[in-house]
Amino acid sequence: MIAIHLSDRTPDFKAFCERFVKEFNSGVQVIFYKVNDDEMQTRTAKFRVRCNMLTGDISAIRSVLNLQSYTCHFGCLHCYCEAVTESSIFGNGRKRTYACSEVYALRTNDSYQKDLIELFAAGAHSFYGVMGASHLCNLVRVPEDVAIDYFHTVLLEPFKEDITRIVCSFMSINRESSIIKTVKISGFVDPQFNHFREAIEMSIFPSEFKRKIKSWTNINSYKDIEWKNLLLYIMPTVLTDICNGACKPLFLVNLCLANAVIVLMKDNVSASDIKQSQDNCINGTLTEHLY
């Protein structure tokens, strides 16, 4: 089942889901014919259907599940990490961000149900981001049956910001001496831009990508498909060669996060794959706060 915004107006997901659940629970009208004559009978048949995964745009998913916007204090559906508001690195206002930590409480369907009970008992507007019961009722377990929107949570947030920093320059904290100071790390120079362009011209990407990736001089106009190919294919190969010097540590942080995503992008994910992904996430987040 896919939920997605189809226009610039927010759809009424509550009305849509209520109709869907009603029709789902009411069964299907089936027509039967008796053998050797034209007598017809109509009966209601019900099928046992299991939702494998709910996926879609993060804002649409949260609306379907009756949760606050992902910019709220508890915008992650799968954990209880609390957000804080900080200045954007691009200087265009303030935004939500999340503290790095090895230990944080994970949401389960049991904890989600307890949050609902606490919400109703307190009569509050929201409780840990939950505004009320899911509009899909019990057809989908929250959060076990809900996929993570990796495009918004990975590509367009820390990954996009950090890669833009590496290409364009960024400020870093120098902790090598007893005096902590902020230093500027220069962005890419012409030889690095040329290396990137030449490597991309020789690269063959999946058939879903019908054109060449734009030059890094136009990185601010990259589309989602370019960020996806950058994360999955270009970063572990091309960028490993050209990201050197003072920007190398920040690149390695993002390479860990990229590997955490890549190892899970297969049809059958094993327990060892999940453990490897978790280790990569921990290794990346432990050092990310330095930059």
ROTOR-133002 format. One line per 8 residues: number of its first residue (from 1); for each residue x, y, z of N, C-alpha, C, O. Coordinates in pm, whole numbers, plus 50000, padded with zeros to 5 digits. Layout:
<recs>
NUM) X Y Z X Y Z X Y Z X Y Z; ...
</recs>
This chain:
<recs>
1) 50086 49882 50000 50000 50000 50000 50090 50123 50000 50185 50132 50078; 50059 50217 49914 50144 50334 49900 50063 50460 49924 49956 50479 49866; 50114 50546 50011 50050 50676 50035 50142 50784 49981 50261 50785 50012; 50089 50874 49902 50175 50976 49843 50091 51100 49811 49973 51090 49779; 50154 51216 49822 50087 51341 49784 50082 51350 49632 50184 51334 49565; 49963 51375 49577 49947 51383 49432 49924 51525 49384 49913 51547 49263; 49917 51621 49473 49898 51760 49435 49959 51849 49541 50019 51800 49637; 49945 51981 49523 50000 52073 49622 49905 52091 49740 49935 52167 49832
9) 49792 52022 49739 49699 52025 49852 49710 51895 49930 49723 51788 49871; 49703 51903 50061 49714 51784 50144 49587 51700 50131 49478 51750 50161; 49598 51576 50087 49478 51491 50074 49415 51462 50210 49483 51470 50313; 49288 51429 50210 49218 51392 50332 49240 51243 50356 49157 51160 50320; 49355 51211 50417 49389 51071 50436 49293 51002 50531 49268 50882 50518; 49239 51076 50627 49146 51015 50722 49023 50962 50650 48983 50848 50672; 48965 51044 50563 48846 51001 50488 48878 50883 50397 48800 50788 50387; 48993 50890 50331 49033 50782 50241 49050 50651 50318 49002 50546 50275
17) 49120 50658 50433 49147 50537 50510 49020 50479 50571 49003 50357 50576; 48930 50566 50618 48804 50517 50675 48724 50440 50571 48667 50335 50602; 48720 50490 50450 48649 50420 50342 48720 50290 50308 48655 50187 50285; 48852 50294 50304 48929 50174 50271 48908 50065 50375 48885 49949 50341; 48917 50102 50503 48901 50005 50612 48760 49948 50611 48741 49828 50632; 48660 50033 50587 48520 49988 50585 48499 49885 50474 48439 49780 50496; 48549 49917 50354 48532 49825 50242 48613 49698 50263 48571 49589 50224; 48729 49712 50326 48814 49596 50352 48745 49500 50448 48748 49379 50429
25) 48682 49555 50552 48619 49472 50654 48483 49417 50611 48435 49319 50668; 48420 49480 50513 48285 49438 50471 48286 49317 50380 48182 49257 50355; 48403 49281 50329 48411 49165 50242 48384 49198 50097 48363 49314 50062; 48384 49095 50014 48368 49111 49870 48245 49031 49825 48226 48916 49865; 48162 49094 49742 48045 49025 49688 48089 48931 49575 48153 48973 49478; 48053 48803 49589 48091 48702 49491 47965 48641 49431 47870 48611 49504; 47962 48623 49300 47847 48566 49230 47872 48418 49200 47975 48383 49144; 47777 48333 49239 47787 48190 49216 47675 48146 49119 47564 48199 49126
33) 47704 48051 49032 47605 47993 48941 47587 47845 48975 47685 47772 48994; 47461 47802 48982 47435 47660 49003 47466 47583 48875 47452 47634 48764; 47508 47460 48894 47544 47377 48780 47419 47342 48698 47313 47312 48754; 47433 47347 48566 47328 47303 48471 47206 47393 48464 47108 47356 48400; 47207 47509 48526 47097 47603 48507 47151 47745 48522 47270 47766 48546; 47061 47840 48507 47104 47980 48508 47077 48048 48641 47085 48171 48649; 47046 47972 48745 47017 48033 48874 47143 48096 48932 47250 48035 48932; 47129 48216 48980 47245 48291 49030 47225 48325 49177 47115 48360 49218
41) 47331 48314 49256 47330 48349 49397 47446 48444 49426 47555 48431 49371; 47419 48538 49514 47523 48633 49554 47556 48611 49701 47467 48609 49786; 47683 48596 49730 47727 48576 49868 47844 48670 49897 47911 48720 49807; 47865 48692 50024 47978 48774 50066 48093 48684 50109 48078 48597 50194; 48208 48707 50048 48327 48628 50082 48432 48720 50142 48445 48836 50102; 48505 48669 50239 48612 48747 50301 48745 48675 50281 48754 48552 50292; 48847 48754 50251 48979 48699 50229 49071 48746 50341 49063 48860 50385; 49158 48658 50384 49255 48694 50487 49377 48756 50417 49452 48687 50347
49) 49396 48884 50438 49504 48957 50372 49598 49013 50478 49554 49070 50577; 49726 48996 50456 49827 49047 50550 49904 49160 50485 49960 49144 50376; 49906 49276 50550 49985 49389 50499 50132 49359 50518 50178 49339 50631; 50207 49357 50409 50349 49329 50418 50428 49450 50464 50515 49439 50550; 50397 49567 50408 50470 49688 50446 50396 49811 50395 50347 49812 50282; 50388 49912 50477 50332 50041 50436 50447 50133 50403 50535 50156 50486; 50447 50186 50283 50558 50272 50242 50503 50393 50168 50389 50394 50121; 50586 50496 50158 50544 50617 50088 50617 50738 50140 50711 50727 50219
57) 50575 50853 50096 50634 50980 50139 50614 50996 50289 50507 50966 50342; 50717 51043 50359 50715 51046 50506 50600 51131 50560 50538 51094 50659; 50571 51243 50497 50463 51329 50546 50327 51262 50526 50238 51276 50610; 50310 51190 50415 50184 51119 50391 50167 51003 50488 50058 50980 50539; 50274 50930 50513 50269 50817 50605 50228 50863 50744 50143 50800 50808; 50287 50971 50791 50255 51020 50925 50111 51069 50932 50047 51056 51037; 50060 51124 50824 49920 51166 50822 49827 51045 50826 49727 51046 50897; 49861 50940 50751 49781 50818 50750 49778 50754 50888 49674 50702 50931
65) 49891 50757 50959 49900 50694 51090 49855 50786 51203 49861 50748 51320; 49811 50908 51169 49762 51005 51268 49873 51047 51364 49854 51051 51486; 49989 51078 51306 50103 51126 51383 50129 51272 51350 50084 51322 51247; 50202 51340 51438 50241 51478 51409 50339 51480 51292 50394 51377 51254; 50359 51598 51236 50456 51614 51129 50593 51567 51173 50625 51570 51292; 50676 51523 51077 50810 51474 51112 50901 51585 51161 51015 51558 51200; 50855 51711 51160 50934 51821 51216 50903 51842 51364 50952 51938 51424; 50822 51754 51423 50789 51770 51565 50905 51720 51651 51008 51678 51598
73) 50890 51725 51784 50998 51685 51873 51027 51535 51866 51139 51493 51894; 50927 51455 51829 50948 51311 51818 50908 51267 51677 50808 51197 51658; 50987 51310 51580 50954 51289 51441 50992 51153 51386 50953 51119 51274; 51068 51073 51462 51107 50940 51415 51001 50840 51457 50966 50831 51574; 50952 50765 51361 50848 50667 51390 50903 50545 51463 50829 50475 51532; 51032 50520 51449 51089 50394 51498 51166 50407 51629 51213 50307 51682; 51180 50527 51682 51250 50542 51810 51195 50664 51885 51107 50735 51835; 51248 50686 52004 51202 50796 52089 51310 50905 52102 51314 50977 52201
81) 51396 50916 52001 51499 51020 52003 51432 51157 51988 51357 51179 51893; 51459 51247 52081 51394 51378 52080 51473 51477 51995 51595 51482 52002; 51401 51554 51915 51466 51650 51826 51493 51782 51897 51425 51818 51994; 51593 51853 51847 51622 51988 51893 51625 52078 51769 51639 52029 51657; 51613 52208 51789 51613 52304 51679 51747 52376 51676 51788 52437 51775; 51815 52370 51562 51945 52434 51546 51949 52512 51416 51866 52491 51327; 52046 52601 51406 52062 52680 51284 52108 52592 51170 52192 52504 51188; 52054 52616 51051 52094 52540 50933 52235 52579 50892 52275 52694 50906
89) 52311 52482 50841 52448 52511 50798 52448 52600 50675 52551 52661 50644; 52335 52610 50604 52328 52694 50485 52285 52837 50518 52273 52920 50428; 52260 52864 50647 52226 52999 50689 52087 53043 50651 52060 53163 50646; 51997 52949 50625 51861 52985 50584 51759 52944 50689 51664 52871 50660; 51781 52991 50811 51685 52963 50918 51728 52849 51008 51844 52808 51011; 51631 52798 51083 51656 52692 51179 51579 52566 51139 51478 52574 51069; 51627 52451 51183 51565 52326 51144 51576 52223 51256 51654 52240 51349; 51497 52117 51243 51502 52008 51340 51624 51921 51313 51659 51894 51198
97) 51687 51877 51420 51795 51780 51407 51789 51687 51527 51715 51713 51622; 51864 51579 51522 51856 51477 51626 51993 51448 51683 52091 51438 51609; 52000 51435 51814 52127 51410 51882 52177 51270 51850 52099 51176 51838; 52309 51257 51836 52369 51127 51811 52384 51052 51943 52423 51111 52044; 52353 50925 51943 52361 50847 52066 52368 50700 52033 52306 50653 51937; 52444 50625 52114 52448 50481 52099 52323 50416 52157 52281 50309 52112; 52265 50480 52257 52154 50421 52330 52030 50509 52314 52033 50627 52351; 51925 50455 52261 51798 50526 52252 51687 50421 52250 51706 50310 52201
105) 51573 50457 52303 51462 50362 52314 51395 50344 52178 51363 50442 52110; 51373 50221 52139 51304 50190 52014 51154 50176 52038 51110 50126 52142; 51077 50221 51942 50933 50202 51948 50899 50058 51907 50966 49999 51822; 50797 50005 51967 50738 49878 51926 50588 49897 51920 50536 50000 51962; 50518 49798 51868 50373 49810 51864 50315 49813 52005 50214 49879 52029; 50379 49742 52097 50333 49745 52237 50350 49884 52297 50259 49935 52363; 50468 49947 52273 50489 50081 52328 50398 50183 52260 50354 50279 52323; 50371 50162 52131 50280 50251 52058 50139 50243 52117 50073 50345 52133
113) 50094 50122 52149 49962 50106 52210 49956 50172 52348 49855 50230 52385; 50066 50162 52425 50072 50227 52556 50068 50379 52542 50006 50448 52622; 50136 50431 52438 50132 50575 52413 49990 50621 52383 49948 50729 52426; 49915 50540 52308 49776 50574 52279 49692 50580 52407 49611 50670 52424; 49714 50483 52496 49639 50481 52622 49672 50605 52705 49582 50668 52760; 49802 50640 52712 49844 50760 52787 49786 50886 52724 49745 50978 52795; 49782 50890 52592 49729 51006 52521 49581 51027 52554 49539 51138 52588; 49504 50921 52546 49360 50931 52573 49333 50962 52720 49241 51038 52752
121) 49414 50903 52810 49394 50925 52953 49423 51069 52992 49355 51127 53076; 49527 51128 52930 49567 51265 52963 49484 51369 52889 49480 51485 52928; 49418 51328 52781 49341 51423 52701 49430 51525 52633 49388 51638 52608; 49554 51484 52603 49652 51576 52543 49637 51580 52391 49571 51495 52331; 49700 51682 52331 49697 51695 52185 49782 51586 52120 49747 51534 52015; 49895 51553 52183 49984 51451 52129 50067 51391 52242 50079 51449 52350; 50123 51274 52216 50207 51206 52314 50316 51135 52236 50289 51037 52166; 50441 51183 52249 50554 51130 52172 50523 51130 52023 50559 51036 51951
129) 50457 51235 51976 50427 51248 51834 50299 51181 51789 50257 51199 51675; 50236 51103 51877 50112 51032 51843 49992 51122 51873 49977 51170 51985; 49907 51145 51773 49791 51232 51790 49661 51154 51811 49560 51212 51851; 49664 51026 51784 49544 50943 51797 49566 50810 51730 49675 50782 51679; 49463 50728 51729 49473 50596 51667 49498 50608 51517 49452 50703 51454; 49569 50513 51462 49597 50510 51319 49467 50505 51240 49373 50435 51278; 49462 50579 51129 49344 50577 51043 49328 50443 50972 49222 50413 50917; 49434 50362 50974 49425 50228 50916 49389 50123 51020 49392 50003 50993
137) 49355 50170 51140 49313 50081 51250 49420 49974 51274 49538 50006 51287; 49378 49848 51281 49472 49740 51311 49524 49668 51187 49585 49562 51198; 49500 49726 51070 49549 49662 50948 49700 49670 50937 49762 49586 50872; 49759 49770 51001 49904 49790 50997 49956 49804 51138 49907 49887 51215; 50056 49724 51175 50119 49738 51305 50218 49853 51299 50299 49862 51207; 50211 49939 51398 50302 50054 51404 50404 50028 51515 50366 49999 51628; 50536 50037 51484 50596 50075 51355 50645 49956 51273 50703 49976 51166; 50623 49832 51320 50683 49716 51255 50648 49703 51107 50730 49657 51028
145) 50526 49742 51069 50481 49726 50930 50498 49853 50847 50438 49865 50740; 50578 49946 50896 50596 50074 50825 50741 50089 50782 50832 50081 50865; 50763 50110 50653 50898 50126 50601 50951 50265 50633 50874 50361 50644; 51082 50276 50647 51147 50405 50670 51163 50477 50536 51207 50418 50438; 51128 50602 50532 51144 50684 50412 51291 50728 50406 51325 50837 50454; 51377 50645 50347 51520 50673 50352 51557 50794 50266 51661 50856 50289; 51474 50829 50167 51506 50945 50085 51508 51073 50169 51602 51151 50159; 51405 51093 50251 51399 51214 50334 51490 51204 50455 51553 51303 50493
153) 51498 51086 50518 51573 51074 50643 51722 51056 50621 51801 51084 50711; 51763 51009 50504 51905 50985 50478 51959 51078 50369 52055 51151 50392; 51895 51075 50251 51950 51150 50138 51939 51300 50155 52036 51373 50134; 51821 51348 50193 51800 51493 50194 51831 51558 50327 51808 51678 50343; 51883 51485 50422 51918 51546 50549 52068 51536 50574 52141 51614 50513; 52119 51448 50657 52263 51451 50687 52350 51426 50566 52454 51489 50551; 52308 51334 50477 52392 51301 50363 52407 51419 50268 52518 51455 50229; 52294 51480 50231 52299 51594 50139 52379 51709 50198 52460 51770 50128
161) 52356 51739 50325 52426 51851 50387 52576 51826 50395 52656 51915 50365; 52615 51705 50433 52757 51676 50449 52830 51671 50315 52942 51722 50305; 52770 51612 50213 52834 51609 50081 52847 51751 50026 52948 51785 49964; 52745 51834 50048 52753 51974 50005 52864 52046 50080 52934 52128 50021; 52881 52017 50207 52991 52074 50283 53126 52036 50222 53213 52121 50201; 53142 51907 50193 53269 51858 50141 53302 51924 50007 53417 51960 49982; 53202 51939 49922 53224 51996 49789 53248 52147 49796 53334 52199 49725; 53173 52217 49880 53175 52364 49879 53260 52427 49989 53290 52546 49979
169) 53300 52353 50092 53377 52400 50209 53288 52400 50332 53166 52411 50321; 53350 52389 50448 53275 52389 50574 53367 52427 50688 53490 52426 50675; 53306 52459 50801 53381 52493 50921 53390 52370 51011 53289 52302 51033; 53509 52341 51062 53531 52225 51147 53596 52269 51278 53663 52373 51284; 53576 52189 51381 53636 52217 51512 53771 52148 51523 53780 52027 51507; 53875 52225 51549 54011 52171 51564 54036 52142 51711 54041 52233 51794; 54053 52012 51744 54074 51971 51882 54215 51918 51906 54240 51853 52007; 54308 51945 51815 54442 51887 51826 54524 51952 51936 54617 51889 51987
177) 54494 52073 51974 54569 52142 52079 54478 52166 52199 54360 52133 52196; 54535 52224 52302 54456 52253 52422 54354 52363 52396 54257 52377 52471; 54376 52441 52290 54283 52548 52253 54192 52499 52141 54240 52468 52031; 54064 52492 52168 53969 52447 52066 53930 52566 51979 53883 52668 52030; 53949 52553 51850 53915 52662 51759 53847 52607 51634 53858 52489 51602; 53779 52696 51565 53709 52659 51442 53794 52695 51321 53843 52807 51310; 53810 52600 51231 53890 52623 51111 53806 52595 50987 53712 52516 50991; 53840 52660 50877 53768 52640 50752 53834 52530 50671 53954 52533 50647
185) 53754 52433 50629 53802 52325 50542 53761 52360 50400 53642 52373 50370; 53858 52376 50313 53831 52417 50175 53753 52311 50099 53761 52192 50128; 53678 52357 50000 53602 52266 49916 53688 52209 49804 53810 52220 49807; 53624 52147 49707 53696 52084 49597 53763 52189 49507 53715 52302 49493; 53872 52149 49446 53943 52233 49350 53926 52171 49211 53869 52063 49197; 53976 52240 49109 53953 52198 48970 53993 52053 48941 53915 51982 48876; 54111 52005 48985 54145 51865 48955 54043 51765 49009 54016 51663 48944; 53986 51792 49126 53885 51702 49182 53755 51708 49102 53693 51605 49076
193) 53714 51830 49063 53595 51843 48979 53614 51770 48845 53522 51703 48797; 53734 51782 48785 53762 51718 48657 53761 51566 48671 53708 51495 48586; 53821 51516 48780 53822 51371 48806 53679 51318 48817 53646 51214 48761; 53596 51391 48889 53457 51350 48905 53385 51346 48771 53316 51250 48740; 53402 51451 48691 53334 51459 48561 53379 51345 48469 53295 51282 48405; 53509 51317 48464 53559 51212 48377 53511 51074 48422 53477 50989 48339; 53508 51052 48554 53462 50922 48605 53315 50900 48576 53273 50789 48543; 53235 51005 48590 53091 50994 48566 53062 50967 48419 52969 50893 48387
201) 53139 51027 48330 53118 51007 48187 53141 50861 48147 53082 50814 48050; 53225 50791 48222 53254 50650 48190 53165 50553 48268 53172 50432 48247; 53083 50605 48357 53002 50519 48444 52869 50484 48379 52810 50564 48307; 52822 50362 48407 52691 50316 48361 52604 50294 48483 52636 50212 48569; 52493 50367 48490 52404 50358 48605 52282 50272 48570 52261 50241 48453; 52201 50234 48670 52082 50152 48644 51991 50215 48539 51994 50336 48518; 51911 50131 48474 51827 50176 48364 51725 50281 48405 51674 50355 48320; 51693 50290 48536 51596 50391 48581 51650 50532 48566 51573 50628 48569
209) 51783 50545 48550 51844 50677 48535 51876 50698 48388 51967 50635 48335; 51801 50786 48322 51806 50797 48176 51904 50901 48125 51923 50912 48004; 51967 50977 48213 52057 51084 48168 52184 51084 48251 52200 51003 48343; 52274 51174 48218 52399 51187 48292 52377 51267 48420 52291 51355 48426; 52455 51236 48522 52450 51314 48645 52508 51452 48620 52608 51466 48549; 52446 51552 48677 52493 51690 48658 52631 51710 48717 52675 51634 48804; 52698 51812 48669 52829 51848 48723 52816 51890 48869 52711 51936 48911; 52925 51873 48945 52920 51912 49086 52918 52062 49106 52895 52110 49216
217) 52942 52136 49000 52926 52281 49012 52777 52317 49021 52743 52429 49058; 52689 52220 48988 52544 52239 48999 52484 52151 49107 52368 52109 49096; 52561 52123 49211 52515 52029 49314 52389 52077 49384 52309 51995 49431; 52369 52208 49392 52249 52261 49460 52120 52231 49383 52011 52243 49439; 52133 52193 49256 52013 52161 49177 51998 52011 49152 51923 51970 49064; 52069 51930 49230 52057 51784 49216 51915 51738 49249 51853 51789 49342; 51865 51643 49173 51735 51583 49198 51752 51457 49283 51864 51411 49306; 51639 51402 49328 51645 51286 49416 51717 51168 49352 51790 51096 49421
225) 51697 51145 49221 51759 51032 49155 51911 51046 49153 51983 50947 49157; 51960 51171 49146 52105 51193 49148 52163 51167 49286 52271 51109 49298; 52092 51210 49392 52139 51181 49527 52138 51030 49553 52227 50979 49621; 52040 50961 49500 52034 50816 49519 52153 50747 49454 52217 50662 49517; 52184 50782 49330 52298 50722 49262 52430 50763 49325 52527 50686 49326; 52434 50884 49378 52554 50931 49447 52580 50846 49571 52694 50807 49599; 52474 50817 49645 52487 50738 49768 52523 50593 49738 52614 50538 49799; 52452 50531 49643 52465 50387 49622 52584 50347 49537 52641 50240 49558
233) 52623 50430 49440 52724 50387 49345 52848 50475 49341 52960 50424 49336; 52829 50606 49343 52942 50697 49323 53026 50711 49449 53149 50715 49442; 52960 50718 49564 53033 50742 49689 53135 50633 49721 53249 50665 49753; 53098 50504 49715 53196 50401 49749 53309 50386 49647 53410 50323 49677; 53293 50442 49528 53393 50423 49423 53466 50553 49389 53581 50573 49429; 53398 50640 49316 53462 50763 49267 53504 50855 49381 53617 50904 49383; 53414 50880 49477 53444 50976 49583 53554 50927 49675 53626 51008 49734; 53568 50797 49688 53676 50743 49773 53812 50786 49720 53906 50805 49798
241) 53824 50802 49588 53951 50843 49527 53979 50992 49542 54095 51031 49558; 53875 51075 49538 53901 51219 49531 53876 51294 49661 53914 51410 49673; 53812 51229 49761 53792 51295 49891 53914 51269 49979 53925 51162 50040; 54003 51363 49984 54125 51345 50062 54155 51471 50141 54079 51568 50137; 54265 51469 50213 54303 51586 50291 54214 51605 50412 54171 51508 50475; 54186 51731 50445 54113 51764 50568 53967 51719 50564 53905 51704 50670; 53910 51698 50445 53769 51657 50436 53752 51505 50447 53639 51456 50453; 53863 51432 50450 53855 51285 50451 53778 51230 50571 53695 51141 50553
249) 53801 51279 50695 53726 51224 50809 53575 51238 50794 53501 51144 50825; 53528 51354 50747 53384 51373 50729 53331 51281 50620 53220 51229 50631; 53410 51262 50515 53369 51170 50409 53354 51028 50462 53258 50958 50427; 53447 50984 50547 53442 50848 50601 53320 50828 50690 53262 50719 50694; 53280 50934 50762 53158 50927 50843 53038 50895 50753 52958 50807 50784; 53027 50967 50642 52914 50947 50552 52926 50816 50475 52824 50758 50436; 53048 50769 50453 53065 50640 50388 53012 50528 50477 52953 50431 50429; 53033 50542 50609 52977 50445 50704 52824 50444 50696 52762 50338 50696
257) 52765 50563 50690 52618 50572 50683 52567 50518 50549 52461 50455 50543; 52642 50544 50442 52602 50491 50311 52607 50339 50311 52518 50273 50259; 52713 50283 50371 52724 50137 50378 52612 50077 50461 52565 49966 50432; 52568 50150 50564 52458 50102 50647 52330 50087 50566 52250 49996 50591; 52310 50176 50469 52192 50169 50383 52211 50062 50276 52120 49983 50249; 52329 50059 50214 52355 49969 50102 52340 49822 50143 52284 49742 50068; 52390 49788 50261 52388 49647 50303 52246 49594 50323 52225 49473 50320; 52150 49684 50342 52011 49642 50363 51929 49642 50234 51813 49599 50235
265) 51986 49689 50124 51910 49701 50000 51922 49573 49918 51985 49570 49812; 51861 49468 49969 51857 49339 49902 51723 49272 49932 51653 49312 50025; 51689 49172 49853 51560 49106 49871 51550 49032 50004 51446 49037 50069; 51657 48965 50043 51657 48888 50168 51766 48942 50260 51885 48926 50232; 51725 49004 50369 51819 49063 50464 51836 48968 50582 51738 48932 50647; 51960 48929 50609 51989 48836 50718 52016 48911 50848 52029 49033 50848; 52025 48836 50957 52056 48897 51087 52195 48959 51086 52216 49063 51148; 52289 48895 51017 52425 48951 51009 52426 49081 50929 52505 49171 50959
273) 52340 49092 50826 52330 49217 50750 52279 49330 50839 52332 49441 50836; 52178 49300 50919 52123 49400 51011 52229 49443 51112 52242 49562 51142; 52304 49346 51165 52410 49378 51262 52518 49464 51197 52566 49559 51259; 52555 49432 51074 52656 49512 51003 52606 49654 50980 52682 49749 50994; 52479 49668 50944 52421 49801 50923 52422 49881 51053 52455 49999 51053; 52385 49817 51163 52384 49885 51293 52525 49930 51331 52543 50041 51381; 52624 49844 51308 52763 49880 51341 52809 50000 51260 52877 50088 51312; 52772 50003 51131 52809 50117 51047 52743 50245 51095 52806 50351 51094
281) 52617 50237 51137 52547 50355 51188 52614 50407 51315 52633 50528 51330; 52650 50316 51405 52715 50356 51530 52850 50419 51502 52883 50523 51560; 52930 50358 51414 53062 50412 51382 53051 50551 51319 53134 50638 51344; 52947 50570 51237 52930 50701 51174 52884 50807 51271 52938 50918 51271; 52786 50775 51356 52729 50876 51446 52822 50910 51562 52811 51018 51619; 52913 50819 51598 53004 50846 51709 53099 50960 51678 53141 51033 51768; 53135 50976 51551 53231 51079 51512 53168 51197 51440 53235 51298 51416; 53041 51187 51404 52976 51292 51324 52971 51425 51398 52979 51530 51335
289) 52957 51422 51531 52942 51546 51607 53067 51633 51601 53061 51750 51638; 53180 51577 51557 53303 51655 51549 53301 51752 51431 53385 51841 51422; 53206 51733 51340 53207 51813 51218 53080 51893 51202 53065 51966 51104
</recs>
